[in-house]
Amino acid sequence: MLIDHDGREYLDALAGLWNVILGHGRQELADAAQQQMSTLAYASGYTGSTTVPAIELGERLQQICYPAGEGRSPGWKGMGGFYFATSGAEAVDAAVKTARWWWKLQGKPDKTTVIGRRYGYHGTGFVAMSATGLPAYWPMFEPRMAGVEIAESPYPYRFDRAVHARGPDDPRTDGEMAADLVEAMIEHLGADRVACVVAEPVQGAGGVIVPPNDYWPRLRAICDRHHVLLVADEIITGFGRTGPWFALERWGVEPDLVCFAKGITSGYLPLAGVGFRHELAEAIRSAEGRETWMHAATYSGHPVACAVANTTLDLIEREGLRDRAAAAGEHLRRQLGSLTSLSHVGEVRGLGLMAAVELVADRSTREEFPAAERIGPRVHAATQARGMFSRLRGDVYNLAPCYPVETEQLDRMVDILGESIREVTGA
């Protein structure tokens, strides 16, 4: 719950900005910050310096972040190291820099191009914005960073098979076709010029777009075939939002780099980071001279933020919150399913404790409302008037509550959204 300056309560249906996963008012996190501030509030993390909380956090992440073990890809050694930043956009920036650095180290200096995807969201920093596939973020800041291209999204509700098929007898699934569109872009640009693909396992801010199950294994194979690094943006999906610690676990896929933020501290302090697969981490440690991985910030690995992150991981494990998030998500999607009786609800979708309701002008054709009608923003305003706050992309209303959310609160969220849709659309 959130309370405004007039004392009115609101259901926080998006857990802040997808990040307050443990809920508001967790004293344990405040205590962890106070204790670390009293011990060591700050120390530089530059050039071989670090702190105990940062070391502990890195060791813990190595255990939960695509760990090596039985059932993994041949030769997979797990994540070999982590860099801690303060925001998701910084993490994406660091990952892109690392991809370019890696290929220069391999004697392939022309491999610099970054591929993002339509509807993807990676932040508002210049690199992250350039890789974001939501054009509304671009106009006032163009031109975007050179060497960034946007491929099609694996958006099941709006994927046009007729447009993308190679013919009426194309045996590929929609998921395979969507992945192959990334490969087609790599081939068009030239694999010798592409450094990395940056992609969210589930596209969050773009409308909780859950890809077909065969999409990610295909994309991993494509990146391997063309020697392109795969950067997983798990900024929203990490730390149990979809059930597993990291969402790519669902599809048995390991990335070359992983970006994380948001839930790692439950939003109580800014912290983000990048995980590097073992070979990249070892190269970072051993590079010298002009080949040094030159990247850091004043607040990299801030000890107080790392202490809060360690306590966040403690609470997720102690309270079984990953399982709770998965169960709450099933209940939420089941209840949202009742809204499909409304004539302008095109689709209800989601994975774990993240869901979306897409509104359309015509359900039979999936035609969107004219932007001038501002259906989504009007529904959003109507939900706020009824005591619920969230975010949307156009006419897609997103929901991703805190993990400890009560069943009655989930049911009330669905009721409020349904009432608001009826009011705005006359359904």
Secondary structure, DSSP 8 states (H G I E B T S, - for coil): -EE-TTS-EEEETTHHHHT-TT-S--HHHHHHHHHHHHH-S-----TT---HHHHHHHHHHHHHSS---TTS-TT---EEEEEEESSHHHHHHHHHHHHHHHHHHTT-TT--EEEEEET----SSHHHHHHEE-GGGSGGG-S--TTEEEE----TTT--HHHH-SSTT----HHHHHHHHHHHHHHHH-GGGEEEEEE-SSB-TTT-B---TTHHHHHHHHHHHTT-EEEEE-TTTTTTTTSSSSGGGGGT---SEEEE-GGGGTTSS--EEEEEEHHHHHHHHH--GGGS-----TTTT-HHHHHHHHHHHHHHHHTTHHHHHHHHHHHHHHHHGGGGGSTTEEEEEESSS-EEEEE-SBTTTTB---GGG-HHHHHHHHHHHTTEE-EEETTEEEE---TT--HHHHHHHHHHHHHHHHHHH--
